[in-house]
Amino acid sequence: KLEACRDIVPGILHLEVGVTSEGLDSTHHVVLISDFENKAALDAYQVHPTHLALKSFVSAVREARECVDFEV
């Protein structure tokens, strides 16, 4: 479901999903790393219907969430 968001709006430069390998002790089980061309692309992604549906799903199945947004 996360990878389905890879090309939903112009300006997504990179979208990667990492899942903890079995047998490794980890604080988190899934990580999403995404890079956007600019803030406008991120803003478009945030309100896209595919992303909004995914947010609803993830909210229902997650125990915790942490997010770091930053500009380079």
C-alpha positions as CSV (number, residue, x, y, z in Angstrom):
1,K,0.0,0.0,0.0
2,L,2.8,2.4,0.8
3,E,4.6,1.7,-2.5
4,A,1.4,2.4,-4.4
5,C,1.9,6.1,-3.5
6,R,5.2,6.2,-5.4
7,D,3.9,8.0,-8.5
8,I,0.6,9.5,-7.4
9,V,1.7,13.2,-7.9
10,P,4.3,14.9,-10.0
11,G,7.4,15.9,-8.0
12,I,8.0,12.7,-6.0
13,L,11.7,12.1,-6.5
14,H,12.1,9.0,-4.4
15,L,9.8,6.8,-2.3
16,E,11.2,3.8,-0.4
17,V,9.6,1.4,2.1
18,G,11.8,-0.5,4.5
19,V,10.6,-3.4,6.6
20,T,12.5,-4.8,9.6
21,S,14.2,-8.1,8.7
22,E,12.9,-11.1,10.7
23,G,15.1,-11.9,13.7
24,L,16.4,-8.4,14.1
25,D,15.6,-6.4,17.2
26,S,14.2,-3.1,16.0
27,T,12.3,-0.1,17.5
28,H,10.1,0.2,14.4
29,H,8.8,-2.4,11.9
30,V,8.2,-0.2,8.9
31,V,9.8,3.1,7.6
32,L,8.8,5.3,4.7
33,I,11.5,7.5,3.2
34,S,10.3,10.0,0.5
35,D,11.9,12.9,-1.2
36,F,9.9,15.6,-3.1
37,E,11.0,18.1,-5.6
38,N,9.6,21.0,-3.6
39,K,7.0,21.8,-0.9
40,A,4.3,22.1,-3.4
41,A,4.8,18.4,-4.4
42,L,4.7,17.4,-0.7
43,D,1.5,19.4,-0.2
44,A,-0.1,17.8,-3.2
45,Y,0.9,14.3,-1.9
46,Q,-0.6,15.0,1.5
47,V,-4.1,15.7,0.1
48,H,-4.1,13.1,-2.7
49,P,-7.0,10.6,-2.3
50,T,-4.7,7.6,-2.5
51,H,-2.6,9.0,0.3
52,L,-5.6,9.9,2.4
53,A,-7.0,6.4,2.1
54,L,-3.6,5.0,3.1
55,K,-3.4,7.3,6.1
56,S,-6.8,5.9,7.3
57,F,-5.5,2.3,6.9
58,V,-2.2,2.9,8.6
59,S,-3.9,4.7,11.5
60,A,-6.1,1.6,12.1
61,V,-3.2,-0.9,12.2
62,R,-0.3,1.0,13.7
63,E,0.8,1.2,17.4
64,A,2.8,4.3,17.0
65,R,4.0,6.9,14.5
66,E,7.0,9.2,14.2
67,C,7.6,11.7,11.4
68,V,10.4,13.9,10.5
69,D,9.9,16.5,7.7
70,F,12.8,18.7,6.7
71,E,14.1,20.8,3.8
72,V,17.6,20.4,2.3
